[in-house]
Amino acid sequence: MNSALLEALGQVLPLAVGISLSPLPVIAVVLTAMSPRARASGPAFVAGRMLGLALVAGVVIAASDLVYSLTSAGPPAIVKLVLGVALMVLGVSKWRPKPKGVEPALPGWMSAFSSASPGRAFSLSLVLSVANPKELALLVAVGVTVGGAPLSVGDEVLVGIGVVVIASLPVALPVVAFLVAPTRVRPALEGLRTWLTANSSVVMGLLLVVIGAVVTGGAIGEL
């Protein structure tokens, strides 16, 4: 494995972890896993999630390749610096702890996952994966990093697959656990859903701030 590939993997790893810990997809997959058709809808949700992430990652990496091929240079450190600061600002703006005594509520459309058919679970998961602004911000950072690295097309595909796999683990694991031991896992999944619903803004805000700081620190080191 060449050094450029290892360096690119190291740079996108925190971004992939940030995407993986996005609360909404995890809440949605828990709702799907506890639905009446969970054995079919759960795997369909995971497939939609992976396809959606792969599509977005592929587009942003290809777009970055095109931009940097036209300029014959990789991304200047200032681009990464601006992106890192933007992630931190977005994180702070989303960091809104709920006042005590206020019962958090999920968006109304999330209830569709509780009774979704396999086809609907797939399509809803796909839409959720390509239309989440916070995840899109992180995927843009992935595209800037991978597109500006001296990688072959094959290496870019490997990095993209790595990002998709890592980002999909937190939605795949609850489905696998439910399929193996539904009775034992259900209380834990319900507890996870309740906690994430109450703390989703704080979790996502903190993640964006931390990852933005990592990107900013790397950019400052390149200046």
Summary of the structure (lengths in Angstrom):
residues: 223
radius of gyration: 18.2
end to end distance: 27.4
largest distance: 56.8
contacts: 760
relative contact order: 0.25
helix: 83%
strand: 0%
